[in-house]
Every structure is written in structure tokens, then in C-alpha cells.
Amino acid sequence: MGRRTELVVDGKIIDLDVRHSQRARRVLLKIDPRFGAQLIIPRGVQSREALSFAAEKGEWLKDRLASLPTPIPFREGAVVPVLGRPHRIRLTTSTDLSQFRVRCEAGELLTDCHPDDTAESIGTWFRDNARNAFSLRAEVAAGRLGVEVSRISIRDPRTRWGSCSATGTLSFSWRLFMAPDWVLDYVVAHEVAHLLEMNHGRAFWRLVDHLVDRIDDAKSWLRQSGPRLHRYG
């Protein structure tokens, strides 16, 4: 995250995340589901000039921020999706509060932990289960294509759901464990296919089509519903 500054629009304070970029070609304003309003400043542009640009777009910023989904923290009573199905977080009594446990049962996420550690425990649970889900799917998909996955990395990127490195490491967003399982299948197939085709040409899409169905459905779900996953946690 960059430095924070405030912009006043019609008496309303807008918190701006200001970032300097070596790659940006012009001043950009973005709305991030987690960080809110972001101001991207390219090399050679003064901060004062960029902030003036942001002020001119104040009404646009205010409207876009107002349309963002309400954040849903991991705490008692919150409803969060697990593989596309809603679950309510419920705290349970633990005899040993040093042992944090989370289990999924009948539409609930049951946690044995201190209330102050609920968010951390739920977050860890999602990451662990995401790693298992992606590892199993990647192993099966790689076996069908006759390739090997060197490593699975679980991260929390802002814009990408998955990636494939030249060394065979597949990286995935842990938030995808909230999505329906057929969306996970697609993202895994997409990245495993990159182990053979590091592009998005026809040969690449033939590989993806060989591995999974509902490709268009999954891409549509990620475009329309994917950004909402960033409001959890």
C-alpha cells in the first residue's frame, strides 16, 4: 500500500491511497474493493499535479466509492461463502485457546478460538483449504497434460486470480475458495495449461477446453462476482 492522503469533496472526506509507478504512463484513478480510492502517479508527474487531477474527479470518486459492497469482516455472525455456499461464522468454546480450529458443518463455520483471534483463524483456515483444493486440482490437471507443477503458492493479489511462472510455480488467490468449485476448476485448468502454452493462443484454449467445461460461465462469474470476494476478511 502507498501513502494515504485525504481529498475533500462537497464536505465529504475521501481517503486516497497514493502510489508512485514506474510503469504508468499517465495519472490514474482506480477503485479497489479492499483499499478504496487509489491515485497512481507516473514517473515525472508531481504529486500536487496528480492530486489536482483527483480533485477534478471528486464526484466520480464519491459515486464509485458509494457503490462499493459493504466490507464483511471475519467475526461472529458474519455470513461468508465456502465453495459458493453461504456459511455463518459461529464461535464455540475451546478447552485450549492456544489451539485454533475451524471446521465447516451444516452451513456454519465453527471456530474454537478466542474472539479476538477469530479473523486470523478464519483467514488461516481459508488459506489452508485453498492450498489443498488447488493442489489436488492442479495435480489431476497436470497429470492429464503430462506436465509437472513445481510448487503451489497461495496469495492475496488485488487483480489476478492465478498465475504461472516460467519455473512451473502456480499461484492462486485464497479468496477463490469462496467461489463455486467449477470456478476453481477453470482457474486451475487455465494456469496448468500455461505450463505448456505461455500465451492465450488457440493451442492454449484447446488445452483448457480439454480439461474443463463451463469455461465461459466461469469467466463470466469471475468478471461479475469475483470483485465481491475482496470484501471478506
C-alpha positions, 0 to 999 in steps of 0.5 A: 500500500502507498501513502494515504492522503485525504481529498475533500469533496462537497464536505465529504472526506475521501481517503486516497491511497497514493502510489508512485509507478514506474510503469504508468504512463499517465495519472490514474484513478482506480477503485479497489474493493479492499483499499478504496480510492487509489491515485497512481502517479507516473514517473515525472508527474508531481504529486500536487499535479496528480492530486489536482487531477483527483480533485477534478474527479471528486464526484466520480470518486464519491459515486464509485466509492458509494457503490462499493459492497459493504466490507464483511469482516471475519467475526461472529455472525458474519455470513461468508461463502465456502465453495459458493455456499453461504456459511455463518461464522459461529464461535464455540468454546475451546478447552485450549485457546492456544489451539485454533480450529475451524471446521465447516458443518451444516452451513456454519463455520465453527471456530474454537478460538478466542474472539479476538483471534477469530479473523486470523483463524478464519483467514488461516483456515481459508488459506489452508483449504485453498492450498489443498483444493488447488493442489489436488486440482492442479495435480489431476490437471497436470497429470492429464497434460503430462506436465509437472507443477513445481510448487503451489503458492497461495496469495492475496493479489488485488487483480489476478486470480492465478498465475504461472511462472516460467519455473512451473510455480502456480499461484492462486488467490485464497479468496477463490475458495469462496467461489463455486468449485467449477470456478476453481476448476477453470482457474486451475485448468487455465494456469496448468495449461500455461505450463505448456502454452505461455500465451492465450493462443488457440493451442492454449484454449484447446488445452483448457477446453480439454480439461474443463467445461463451463469455461465461459460461465466461469469467466463470466462469474469471475468478471461479475462476482469475483470483485465481491470476494475482496470484501471478506476478511 
